[in-house]
Amino acid sequence: MSMSLILGCFWVLAATATAFLPMRHQYPPGIVLLIAAPCLLAYIGWQHGIWITVLALLAFGSMFRNPLIYLARRAMGKPVSIPGRDEP
C-alpha cells in the first residue's frame, strides 16, 4: 500500500477518534483534520489518479458533511444553526 493511502487510513482513524470526543473538545482536532484533508487528497490524487481521489473525496464529504454544510451556508450568507447553542 502506498504512503498516501496509509496516511489516508490514519486520517480516517483520527477523524473517528475525534468523533468520540465531547462536542466542545472536537473543534481543535476537527479543524486540523479539515485543513489537512485537501493536502492529503492532493497527495492521493498525485499517486493514484482521479478515481481513487474521487472515492477519498466522497469519504471525506461523508465524514465532514455537517461542518461542510455549516461553512457553505455561512459563505452564502444563510442563517446557520448549531445544535445545543440555539435558543428554542
C-alpha positions as CSV (number, residue, x, y, z in Angstrom):
1,M,0.0,0.0,0.0
2,S,1.3,3.4,-0.8
3,M,2.2,6.1,1.7
4,S,-0.7,8.3,0.7
5,L,-3.2,5.6,1.3
6,I,-1.6,4.7,4.7
7,L,-1.8,8.4,5.7
8,G,-5.4,8.4,4.5
9,C,-6.2,5.5,6.8
10,F,-4.6,7.3,9.7
11,W,-6.6,10.4,8.9
12,V,-9.8,8.3,8.9
13,L,-8.8,6.8,12.3
14,A,-8.1,10.2,13.7
15,A,-11.4,11.6,12.4
16,T,-13.2,8.6,14.0
17,A,-11.5,9.1,17.3
18,T,-12.3,12.8,17.2
19,A,-16.0,12.0,16.7
20,F,-16.0,10.1,20.0
21,L,-14.9,13.2,21.9
22,P,-17.4,15.5,23.6
23,M,-18.5,18.3,21.2
24,R,-16.5,21.1,23.0
25,H,-13.3,19.0,22.6
26,Q,-13.9,18.2,18.9
27,Y,-13.1,21.6,17.5
28,P,-9.3,21.8,17.7
29,P,-8.6,18.3,16.2
30,G,-11.5,18.7,13.8
31,I,-10.1,22.0,12.4
32,V,-6.7,20.3,12.0
33,L,-8.3,17.4,10.1
34,L,-10.3,19.7,8.0
35,I,-7.2,21.7,7.0
36,A,-5.1,18.5,6.4
37,A,-7.7,16.9,4.1
38,P,-7.1,18.9,0.9
39,C,-3.4,18.2,1.1
40,L,-3.9,14.5,1.7
41,L,-6.5,14.4,-1.2
42,A,-4.0,16.1,-3.5
43,Y,-1.3,13.6,-2.4
44,I,-3.6,10.7,-3.1
45,G,-4.5,12.1,-6.4
46,W,-0.9,12.6,-7.4
47,Q,0.0,9.0,-6.6
48,H,-3.2,7.2,-7.7
49,G,-5.2,9.3,-10.2
50,I,-8.6,10.8,-10.3
51,W,-10.8,7.8,-9.5
52,I,-9.2,6.9,-6.2
53,T,-9.2,10.7,-5.3
54,V,-13.0,10.8,-6.0
55,L,-13.5,7.9,-3.7
56,A,-11.4,9.6,-1.0
57,L,-13.3,12.9,-1.6
58,L,-16.6,11.1,-1.1
59,A,-15.3,9.6,2.2
60,F,-14.2,13.0,3.3
61,G,-17.5,14.5,2.5
62,S,-19.3,11.8,4.3
63,M,-17.3,12.2,7.5
64,F,-17.3,16.0,7.5
65,R,-20.8,16.7,6.0
66,N,-22.1,18.8,8.9
67,P,-19.1,21.2,9.1
68,L,-19.0,21.5,5.3
69,I,-22.8,22.3,5.3
70,Y,-22.2,24.9,8.0
71,L,-19.3,26.5,6.1
72,A,-21.3,26.6,2.9
73,R,-24.3,28.2,4.5
74,R,-22.1,30.7,6.2
75,A,-20.3,31.5,3.0
76,M,-23.7,32.1,1.2
77,G,-24.9,34.3,4.0
78,K,-27.7,32.0,5.0
79,P,-28.7,31.5,8.7
80,V,-26.9,28.7,10.4
81,S,-27.9,26.7,13.4
82,I,-25.6,24.9,15.9
83,P,-27.2,22.1,17.9
84,G,-27.2,22.9,21.6
85,R,-26.4,26.6,21.1
86,D,-29.6,28.0,19.7
87,E,-32.4,29.2,21.8
88,P,-35.8,27.5,21.3
